[in-house]
Amino acid sequence: HPWIDPSVFSFKKARVLFFFTAIAELFLATEYVCEEVFMESALEYDTMSNATLDLFTFLGCISGCIFSLVWLKIFDRNKFRLITIGFIALSLYLVMFYNLLDVNINIEKLYLPVAIRGFAYATISITCMLILELSMPFPIFFQSLSLFNMLHMVLGGVLGCAIYTQMLKYYIADNIARYGNKFDHVMMGHLNTQFDKIIERYIVDVQVISIKQIYGWVAYACILFTIMLCLYKMPAVRSGIAKMPSWRVLGKVMRRAHKREMA
């Protein structure tokens, strides 16, 4: 019977890290839907080609582990800054994939984006787990670690995939309806002998366009979230943020000012 102590959620850092993990896994879920559809349907890569890309993802993870080791243990720098660096790398991966999506792309151009994705995943995961280990008592650390893995599996492997699958279905249907009117009877009469090839290429192009649209929206969201992280960690910005008073407090201030004017 699984059991989670409610005191796990009493730690502020734990709640923040769970939120960071959920956001990162939602962004990284594009790998399980968009990348796979692009590699298998559009580019028709075989197992060896996918294994080559996985090798560069592994190298990116190793580089992220080494960078995290140097950042945290040797230079002893701020841990939340390292999470921000991970989200910057994640934003770079999404932007690069958005710009590189094309049916005629060479596999060599995909090495760097997947390596950056592995780097981002390693840095964010290592930093979150380390902060959990340092900020929580040992008896409930493994419960927080279980929650961390639940967020990873559920949001990354289930919820994120479901969201992007529904988006992909919508954009494919929308793009087919939007661009399908180009195939009229006159055009089909001239291209009757190549109809099957044209339709096959048309469907592939629609898939690529749909995946590109999803990457664009996810890149916007990731960049906006990364900018918020960068601004929040800047002391000048944080000191300039004032708490908005409630309407009740504002009403009291206005009544006092009105009484002084009447007096």
N, C-alpha and C positions, 0 to 999 in steps of 0.2 A: 504494500500500500504506500504510494508516494506521499510524502509529507514535507511541506515547506513551512518553516517557522515564520510567522508574520513579522518578527523582528528584522528579517532580512530587508524589508522595505522601509525600515526606520532610518537607514543610513542614506544620507543625501547623495553621496557619491555613487552608491549602488543604483539608485533610481536614475541618476544622470547617465551612468554607463549603460544601463538597460535601454534607455532611450537612444543613445548613440548606436548601440548594437542593432536595434530594430531598424533605424534609418539606414545604416550601412548595408544590412542584409537586403532591404527592399531595393536599394540601388544595385547591389551586386546580383540580384536575381535576374537581371537582363542576360547574364551568361547562360542560364538554363533554358531560356525560351528564345530570345532574339538571336543570340550567337549560334545556337544549334540549328535553328531554321535557316539562317543565312549560310552556314557551312554545309549543311546537308542538302537543302533544296536548291539554293541559288548557285553555290560553287560546286556542289556534288563532290565534296572531299571524301576520301576513303579513310579507313582506320589509321593508316600510317601518317596521313597528313594531320589528322586530329592529334595523334600521339606526338608529332613534332611540335604542335602548338602547346600541348600540355607540358612538354619539356621546358619551353620558355616560360610558361606560367610557374613551373617549379623553380626555375632560376630566379624569377621575380620574387617568389616567396623566400628563397634563401637570402637574397639581397635585402629584403625587408627585415628578416631576422637579424642579419648582421648590422644593419643600420639601427635597429632598435637597441641592440646590445651596446653599440657605441654611444648612442644618444643617452641611454638610461644608466648604464653601469660605468662607462668610462668618463663621460662628460657630466653625468648626473643633471641633465637638463629637465625642464618642465614636462610632465607626462601628458598633460592636456594639449600642449603644443604638438606633441608627436601625433596625437589623434587628429589634430588639424592638418598636419602634413599628410596623413593617410587619406583624409577626405580631399585634399588638393590633388593627390595622385589619382584618386577615384574619379574626380571631375576631369582630369586630363585624359584618362582612359575613355570616358564616355564621349568627350569632344573628338578625340582622335578616331574612334570608331565611327562616329557620325560623319566625319569628313572622308573616311576611307571606304565607306560602303559603296561597292560597285561590283557589277557582275564580272568585269574583266580585271579585277585586282589580282596581283601576284601574292602568293602566300608569304613571301618575305616581308611585305609591308605590315603584316599582322603580328610579327614577332614582338615588336616594341609595345603595342597596346596591351597584349595579353600579359607581358612581363610586368608592365605598370600595374595592371589589375592584381596580379599576384603580390606585388610590393604593397599595394594599398591594403589588401586583405590581411597580410601578415602583420603590418604595423598596427592596424586598428585592433586586431584580435589580441596580439601580445600585450599592448598597452592596457586594454580593458581588463584582461585577466590579471595583470600585475597590480593594477589599482585595486581590484577586488581583493586580491590576496593581502595587500598592505593595509586596507581600510576596514577589514571585517575580522571579527574573532574567528579563531580556527574552528570551533564547533559548528558554525553556520556557514563557513566558507564554501564547503562542498554543496550546500543547498543553493547558494548564489551561483555557483558554477553550473549547477543543473539548470537553473533558470536561464543562464547565459546560453547554454546549449539548446534549450527549448526555443529561445528566440532565433537562434541560428537555423535550426531545422524547420521550424514552423513558418517563420516569416520569409526566410530565404528559399526554402525548398517547396513550400506549399502556397502560402498567401501571395508572395511575390510572383510566383509562376502563374497563379490563377489570374492575378491582375493583368499581367502582361499578355497572357493568352487571350483574355477577353478584349484587350486593346488591339491585339493583332487581328483578331477576327473582325472587329469593327472597322479598322482601317483598310483591311483587304477588301471587304465588301463595299466600303465607301469609295475606294479608288477604282474598283472594277466598274461600279456604277458611274463614276465621274468621267473616266476615260474610255469606257466601252462604246460610247456613241461615235467614236472615230471610225469604227468598223461598220460602214454602211454597205448597201448592196452593190454599189458601183465599185467600191474598193475590193470587196470580196470577189467580184467577177474578174478583176484583173489578177488577183492573187489566189485564185482557186487552187492552183497546183501546190502552193506553199502554205495552205491554210493551217495545217497542223503545226508546222514549225513556228508560224507567226503567233498562233495562240499560245503555244508553249513558252515562247520567249516573252510574250505579253504577261502571262501569269507570273513568271519569274521576276520581271521588272516591277510588277505590282507588289510582290512580296518584299523586294528590296526597298521600294519607296515606303511601304508600311513600316518596316523595321527602322528605317531612317527617321521616320516621324516619331516613333517611340523613343529612340535614342535621343532625339532632340529635346523632347519634353523631360526625360529623365535627367539629361545634362543640365537643362535650365534649373530643375529642382535641386540638383546636387551643387551646382555653382552658388545658388542662392543660400543654401544651408551652409556651405563653406565660408561664404562672405560673412554670414551671421556669426560663425565661430570665430573668425579672425577679428571682427569688430568687438565681440564680447570680451576677448582676451586683451584688448588694448586698454590700458588704464585710463587714458584721456577720454575715451568714449564711455567707459563705465562710470567715471566720476561725473560725466555730464548728463547721465540719465537720471531724471527725477521721477519720483513716484507720483502718479496722478491722484489727487485727492478725490474723495467720494463726493457725490452730489449733496449729501447731507452736510458735510464740512463746508462746501462752497456756499450752501444756503445760509449757514450761520455767519460766514464772513460777509456775505452781501447784506444780511439784516443788520449786523453791527455797523457797517459802513453807512447804511441808510439812516440808522438812528443818529449817528454822529452828524450827518448832513442836516437832519431835521432839527437837531439841537442847536 
